[in-house]
Amino acid sequence: MTPINQLMRAIMDDQKETYEKMMGTLGIVLKGDDKNLTGKPLMKRTMQIWINAADTLLSMIVTK
């Protein structure tokens, strides 16, 4: 949970250098208009990319 907390805190505190470095390390790539987002909208989009619920649910169903 620590990486999630660190990333979300950096986004909410508008520490652009910090969260861009973390996103690169985690393989989160923002495209198009997503690059202009800040604050809560950026946090929401980052979570959508990083933790794709559809893939997670599908893998849980397949492994059960």
C-alpha positions in Angstrom: 0.0 0.0 0.0 3.0 2.3 0.5 3.6 3.0 -3.2 -0.1 3.8 -3.7 -0.1 6.2 -0.8 3.2 7.9 -1.9 1.9 8.3 -5.5 -1.5 9.7 -4.4 0.1 12.1 -1.9 2.6 13.4 -4.6 -0.3 13.9 -7.0 -2.5 15.7 -4.5 0.4 17.9 -3.3 1.2 18.7 -7.0 4.8 17.4 -6.8 5.0 16.9 -10.5 8.7 15.7 -10.6 8.0 13.1 -7.9 4.8 11.6 -9.4 6.2 11.6 -12.9 9.2 9.7 -11.8 7.1 7.2 -9.9 4.7 6.8 -12.8 7.6 6.0 -15.1 8.9 3.4 -12.6 5.5 1.8 -12.3 4.9 1.8 -16.1 2.0 4.3 -16.0 1.9 6.2 -19.2 -0.5 9.2 -19.6 -1.6 9.9 -23.1 -3.2 13.0 -24.8 -5.3 15.2 -22.5 -4.5 13.0 -19.5 -1.1 14.8 -19.3 -2.8 18.1 -18.5 -4.8 16.7 -15.5 -4.0 17.8 -12.0 -5.2 16.9 -8.5 -8.1 14.6 -8.1 -8.8 14.0 -11.8 -5.2 13.0 -12.3 -5.3 10.7 -9.3 -8.5 9.1 -10.6 -7.0 8.5 -14.1 -3.8 7.2 -12.7 -5.7 4.6 -10.7 -7.7 3.6 -13.7 -4.6 3.0 -15.7 -2.5 1.3 -12.9 -5.2 -0.9 -11.4 -7.5 -2.0 -14.2 -10.5 -3.4 -12.4 -11.8 -5.3 -15.5 -8.5 -7.3 -15.8 -8.3 -7.8 -12.1 -11.9 -9.2 -11.8 -11.4 -11.4 -14.9 -8.3 -12.9 -13.4 -10.0 -13.5 -10.1 -12.9 -15.3 -11.8 -10.6 -17.4 -14.0 -8.4 -18.5 -11.1 -11.4 -19.5 -8.9 
